[in-house]
């Protein structure tokens, strides 16, 4: 079965950095667009970043543009999210996502095929 396993979350002070990783199994990773969403307490899940199958195209939410970078290593079936200049409002559970259609990341979380279980990122002020 498909598994997306996130790692790298934790507690960090405002202004700090974290790198999230997500390793996939059960899918042909190299043909999937990969992405990240997040969900803060009491809020809906929101898009953060996405990468096309080969990493040539990336897409970011306005709130993280210039601070977060998505990248992928198809040989390792792993996608990364480098998060710099973290703010308290970045505190959320971060979810790895896999979908064969890169355009789905612009549409709705409901269109995403596979999800990880999520990992908590807490940014203290």
VEXVEX-632558 format. One record per residue: residue number from 1; x, y, z of N, C-alpha, C in turn. Coordinates in Angstrom, 2 decimals, padded with zeros to 5 digits. Layout:
<atoms>
{NUM, {X, Y, Z}, {X, Y, Z}, {X, Y, Z}}
...
</atoms>
This chain:
<atoms>
{1, {000.83, -001.19, 000.00}, {000.00, 000.00, 000.00}, {000.87, 001.25, 000.00}}
{2, {000.25, 002.38, -000.28}, {000.99, 003.63, -000.35}, {001.26, 004.15, 001.06}}
{3, {002.50, 004.55, 001.27}, {002.87, 005.18, 002.54}, {003.70, 006.42, 002.26}}
{4, {003.34, 007.49, 002.93}, {004.13, 008.72, 002.93}, {004.49, 009.00, 004.38}}
{5, {005.78, 009.02, 004.68}, {006.23, 009.14, 006.06}, {007.04, 010.43, 006.22}}
{6, {006.49, 011.33, 007.03}, {007.16, 012.62, 007.28}, {008.12, 012.52, 008.45}}
{7, {009.15, 013.35, 008.40}, {010.09, 013.46, 009.52}, {010.68, 014.86, 009.53}}
{8, {011.30, 015.22, 010.66}, {012.01, 016.49, 010.74}, {011.28, 017.60, 011.46}}
{9, {010.09, 017.34, 011.92}, {009.35, 018.38, 012.64}, {009.90, 018.58, 014.04}}
{10, {009.28, 019.52, 014.75}, {009.69, 019.77, 016.12}, {009.45, 021.20, 016.53}}
{11, {010.14, 021.60, 017.59}, {010.00, 022.94, 018.17}, {011.20, 023.79, 017.76}}
{12, {010.92, 025.00, 017.32}, {011.98, 025.92, 016.91}, {011.57, 027.33, 017.29}}
{13, {012.55, 028.17, 017.55}, {012.25, 029.57, 017.86}, {011.97, 030.35, 016.58}}
{14, {011.21, 031.41, 016.72}, {010.95, 032.30, 015.59}, {012.27, 032.76, 014.97}}
{15, {012.30, 032.76, 013.64}, {013.52, 033.11, 012.92}, {014.40, 031.93, 012.60}}
{16, {014.10, 030.79, 013.18}, {014.90, 029.60, 012.96}, {014.49, 028.84, 011.71}}
{17, {015.11, 027.66, 011.55}, {014.89, 026.85, 010.36}, {014.62, 025.40, 010.73}}
{18, {013.89, 024.73, 009.87}, {013.68, 023.28, 009.96}, {013.62, 022.74, 008.55}}
{19, {013.97, 021.47, 008.41}, {013.79, 020.80, 007.14}, {012.93, 019.56, 007.33}}
{20, {011.81, 019.54, 006.66}, {010.94, 018.37, 006.67}, {011.31, 017.45, 005.52}}
{21, {011.18, 016.16, 005.78}, {011.38, 015.14, 004.75}, {010.15, 014.26, 004.68}}
{22, {009.91, 013.72, 003.50}, {008.80, 012.78, 003.31}, {009.27, 011.71, 002.35}}
{23, {009.30, 010.48, 002.84}, {009.71, 009.35, 002.01}, {008.50, 008.53, 001.63}}
{24, {008.39, 008.24, 000.35}, {007.22, 007.54, -000.17}, {007.56, 006.10, -000.53}}
{25, {006.55, 005.26, -000.39}, {006.64, 003.88, -000.86}, {005.28, 003.47, -001.39}}
{26, {005.29, 002.48, -002.29}, {004.03, 002.00, -002.85}, {003.54, 002.78, -004.05}}
{27, {004.29, 003.80, -004.49}, {003.96, 004.54, -005.69}, {005.22, 004.67, -006.54}}
{28, {005.01, 004.94, -007.82}, {006.14, 005.25, -008.69}, {006.45, 006.72, -008.48}}
{29, {007.30, 006.97, -007.52}, {007.53, 008.33, -007.03}, {007.88, 009.30, -008.16}}
{30, {008.66, 008.87, -009.10}, {009.19, 009.78, -010.12}, {008.13, 010.31, -011.07}}
{31, {006.91, 009.78, -011.05}, {005.88, 010.31, -011.93}, {004.82, 011.10, -011.16}}
{32, {005.01, 011.22, -009.86}, {004.05, 011.94, -009.04}, {004.52, 013.36, -008.74}}
{33, {003.60, 014.30, -008.83}, {003.83, 015.61, -008.25}, {003.73, 015.46, -006.73}}
{34, {004.62, 016.10, -006.02}, {004.65, 015.99, -004.56}, {004.44, 017.36, -003.94}}
{35, {003.88, 017.37, -002.75}, {003.63, 018.67, -002.13}, {003.49, 018.59, -000.63}}
{36, {003.28, 019.76, -000.06}, {003.07, 019.90, 001.38}, {001.86, 020.79, 001.64}}
{37, {001.07, 020.39, 002.62}, {-000.03, 021.17, 003.14}, {000.21, 021.32, 004.64}}
{38, {-000.55, 022.19, 005.26}, {-000.49, 022.32, 006.71}, {-001.86, 022.65, 007.27}}
{39, {-002.03, 022.32, 008.54}, {-003.29, 022.59, 009.21}, {-003.00, 023.05, 010.63}}
{40, {-003.38, 024.27, 010.91}, {-003.23, 024.83, 012.24}, {-004.49, 024.52, 013.06}}
{41, {-004.39, 024.54, 014.38}, {-005.56, 024.24, 015.21}, {-006.74, 025.14, 014.87}}
{42, {-007.89, 024.54, 014.65}, {-009.10, 025.30, 014.37}, {-009.20, 025.85, 012.97}}
{43, {-008.24, 025.50, 012.12}, {-008.26, 026.01, 010.75}, {-008.33, 024.88, 009.75}}
{44, {-008.67, 025.23, 008.51}, {-008.71, 024.24, 007.45}, {-007.30, 023.93, 006.94}}
{45, {-007.18, 022.77, 006.34}, {-005.91, 022.40, 005.73}, {-005.64, 023.34, 004.56}}
{46, {-004.39, 023.84, 004.49}, {-004.05, 024.78, 003.44}, {-002.80, 024.35, 002.70}}
{47, {-002.75, 024.74, 001.44}, {-001.62, 024.43, 000.60}, {-000.39, 025.20, 001.03}}
{48, {000.79, 024.56, 000.94}, {002.05, 025.21, 001.27}, {002.97, 025.26, 000.04}}
{49, {003.26, 024.10, -000.55}, {004.19, 024.06, -001.67}, {003.99, 022.78, -002.45}}
{50, {004.36, 022.82, -003.74}, {004.28, 021.64, -004.59}, {005.41, 021.64, -005.60}}
{51, {005.76, 020.44, -006.01}, {006.82, 020.25, -007.01}, {006.31, 019.31, -008.09}}
{52, {006.58, 019.65, -009.33}, {006.25, 018.74, -010.43}, {007.11, 017.48, -010.33}}
{53, {006.83, 016.50, -011.17}, {007.47, 015.19, -011.04}, {008.99, 015.26, -011.12}}
{54, {009.51, 016.20, -011.87}, {010.97, 016.27, -012.02}, {011.57, 017.46, -011.30}}
{55, {010.75, 018.21, -010.58}, {011.25, 019.36, -009.83}, {011.44, 020.62, -010.66}}
{56, {011.11, 020.55, -011.96}, {011.32, 021.72, -012.81}, {010.33, 022.84, -012.49}}
{57, {009.19, 022.48, -011.98}, {008.16, 023.46, -011.66}, {007.82, 023.36, -010.19}}
{58, {007.83, 024.50, -009.52}, {007.44, 024.55, -008.12}, {006.42, 025.67, -007.93}}
{59, {005.66, 025.54, -006.88}, {004.52, 026.43, -006.64}, {004.40, 026.60, -005.13}}
{60, {004.24, 027.85, -004.68}, {004.20, 028.14, -003.25}, {002.99, 028.99, -002.89}}
{61, {002.54, 028.80, -001.67}, {001.56, 029.72, -001.12}, {002.22, 031.07, -000.90}}
{62, {001.46, 032.13, -001.04}, {002.02, 033.47, -000.85}, {002.63, 033.64, 000.54}}
{63, {002.04, 032.97, 001.52}, {002.47, 033.14, 002.90}, {003.86, 032.57, 003.18}}
{64, {004.35, 031.69, 002.31}, {005.66, 031.07, 002.54}, {006.66, 031.41, 001.44}}
{65, {006.21, 032.10, 000.42}, {007.09, 032.44, -000.72}, {008.33, 033.18, -000.22}}
{66, {009.49, 032.73, -000.69}, {010.75, 033.35, -000.29}, {011.32, 032.83, 001.01}}
{67, {010.55, 032.06, 001.77}, {011.04, 031.51, 003.04}, {011.16, 029.99, 002.98}}
{68, {010.27, 029.35, 002.26}, {010.25, 027.89, 002.16}, {010.71, 027.47, 000.78}}
{69, {011.37, 026.31, 000.72}, {011.81, 025.75, -000.56}, {011.48, 024.26, -000.60}}
{70, {010.79, 023.85, -001.65}, {010.50, 022.44, -001.84}, {011.50, 021.86, -002.83}}
{71, {011.95, 020.64, -002.55}, {012.86, 019.96, -003.46}, {012.59, 018.46, -003.37}}
{72, {013.15, 017.72, -004.29}, {012.90, 016.27, -004.29}, {014.11, 015.52, -004.80}}
{73, {014.24, 014.29, -004.35}, {015.27, 013.37, -004.81}, {014.55, 012.11, -005.27}}
{74, {014.36, 011.97, -006.56}, {013.60, 010.83, -007.08}, {014.31, 009.51, -006.82}}
{75, {015.63, 009.53, -006.75}, {016.37, 008.30, -006.48}, {016.09, 007.78, -005.07}}
{76, {015.74, 008.68, -004.17}, {015.44, 008.31, -002.78}, {013.95, 008.33, -002.48}}
{77, {013.14, 008.62, -003.49}, {011.67, 008.71, -003.29}, {011.34, 009.64, -002.12}}
{78, {012.02, 010.76, -002.08}, {011.88, 011.68, -000.95}, {011.69, 013.10, -001.44}}
{79, {010.77, 013.80, -000.77}, {010.55, 015.21, -001.01}, {010.88, 015.96, 000.28}}
{80, {011.42, 017.16, 000.12}, {011.86, 017.96, 001.27}, {011.13, 019.30, 001.28}}
{81, {011.05, 019.87, 002.47}, {010.56, 021.23, 002.61}, {011.53, 021.95, 003.56}}
{82, {012.35, 022.80, 002.99}, {013.25, 023.62, 003.79}, {012.51, 024.87, 004.22}}
{83, {012.42, 025.07, 005.53}, {011.66, 026.19, 006.07}, {012.60, 027.12, 006.82}}
{84, {012.74, 028.31, 006.32}, {013.61, 029.32, 006.93}, {012.79, 030.50, 007.44}}
{85, {013.40, 031.30, 008.28}, {012.73, 032.49, 008.83}, {011.35, 032.14, 009.36}}
{86, {011.28, 031.12, 010.14}, {010.00, 030.63, 010.63}, {009.33, 031.64, 011.55}}
{87, {008.01, 031.68, 011.46}, {007.19, 032.59, 012.26}, {006.23, 031.78, 013.12}}
{88, {005.76, 032.35, 014.22}, {004.78, 031.62, 015.04}, {003.56, 031.18, 014.25}}
{89, {003.16, 031.95, 013.26}, {001.99, 031.57, 012.45}, {002.25, 030.40, 011.51}}
{90, {003.48, 029.94, 011.43}, {003.78, 028.72, 010.68}, {003.51, 027.46, 011.51}}
{91, {003.19, 027.64, 012.78}, {002.89, 026.50, 013.63}, {001.68, 025.74, 013.10}}
{92, {001.86, 024.45, 012.87}, {000.80, 023.62, 012.29}, {001.29, 022.18, 012.20}}
{93, {000.35, 021.31, 011.90}, {000.72, 019.95, 011.47}, {000.93, 020.02, 009.96}}
{94, {002.09, 019.54, 009.53}, {002.44, 019.57, 008.12}, {002.23, 018.18, 007.51}}
{95, {001.56, 018.16, 006.38}, {001.22, 016.91, 005.71}, {001.91, 016.81, 004.35}}
{96, {002.53, 015.69, 004.11}, {003.07, 015.38, 002.79}, {001.94, 014.88, 001.90}}
{97, {002.00, 015.23, 000.62}, {000.95, 014.85, -000.31}, {001.55, 014.35, -001.61}}
{98, {000.85, 013.40, -002.24}, {001.26, 012.85, -003.53}, {000.07, 012.79, -004.46}}
{99, {000.25, 013.28, -005.66}, {-000.81, 013.25, -006.65}, {-000.19, 013.24, -008.03}}
{100, {-000.74, 012.48, -008.95}, {-000.11, 012.43, -010.28}, {-000.29, 013.72, -011.09}}
{101, {-001.25, 014.56, -010.70}, {-001.54, 015.78, -011.46}, {-001.09, 017.00, -010.67}}
{102, {-000.07, 017.66, -011.16}, {000.48, 018.85, -010.49}, {-000.60, 019.93, -010.32}}
{103, {-001.54, 019.99, -011.25}, {-002.57, 021.03, -011.20}, {-003.51, 020.86, -010.01}}
{104, {-003.59, 019.65, -009.48}, {-004.50, 019.42, -008.36}, {-004.08, 020.21, -007.12}}
{105, {-002.81, 020.52, -007.00}, {-002.35, 021.28, -005.84}, {-002.91, 022.70, -005.86}}
{106, {-003.21, 023.21, -007.03}, {-003.79, 024.54, -007.16}, {-005.31, 024.52, -006.96}}
{107, {-005.90, 023.36, -006.98}, {-007.36, 023.26, -006.97}, {-007.91, 023.07, -005.57}}
{108, {-007.73, 021.90, -004.99}, {-008.35, 021.61, -003.71}, {-007.64, 020.45, -003.04}}
{109, {-007.50, 020.49, -001.70}, {-006.95, 019.32, -001.01}, {-007.76, 018.05, -001.27}}
{110, {-009.04, 018.21, -001.56}, {-009.88, 017.04, -001.80}, {-009.46, 016.26, -003.04}}
{111, {-008.70, 016.89, -003.91}, {-008.30, 016.22, -005.14}, {-007.00, 015.43, -004.99}}
{112, {-006.33, 015.59, -003.86}, {-005.06, 014.92, -003.64}, {-005.27, 013.43, -003.39}}
{113, {-004.42, 012.61, -004.03}, {-004.61, 011.16, -003.97}, {-004.15, 010.54, -002.66}}
{114, {-002.98, 010.93, -002.19}, {-002.40, 010.28, -001.01}, {-001.85, 011.32, -000.04}}
{115, {-001.96, 010.96, 001.24}, {-001.51, 011.84, 002.32}, {-000.63, 011.08, 003.31}}
{116, {000.32, 011.81, 003.88}, {001.02, 011.29, 005.04}, {000.18, 011.53, 006.29}}
{117, {000.68, 011.05, 007.42}, {-000.06, 011.18, 008.67}, {000.13, 012.54, 009.31}}
{118, {001.14, 013.26, 008.87}, {001.37, 014.59, 009.38}, {002.44, 014.63, 010.45}}
{119, {003.08, 015.80, 010.57}, {004.10, 016.00, 011.58}, {003.98, 017.42, 012.11}}
{120, {004.17, 017.56, 013.42}, {003.94, 018.84, 014.06}, {005.18, 019.72, 013.98}}
{121, {004.94, 020.96, 013.59}, {005.97, 022.01, 013.63}, {005.44, 023.11, 014.55}}
{122, {006.22, 023.43, 015.58}, {005.84, 024.47, 016.52}, {006.91, 025.55, 016.52}}
{123, {006.48, 026.78, 016.27}, {007.40, 027.91, 016.25}, {007.07, 028.81, 017.43}}
{124, {008.00, 028.95, 018.33}, {007.77, 029.76, 019.52}, {008.24, 031.20, 019.28}}
{125, {007.55, 032.13, 019.92}, {007.87, 033.55, 019.73}, {008.91, 034.03, 020.75}}
</atoms>
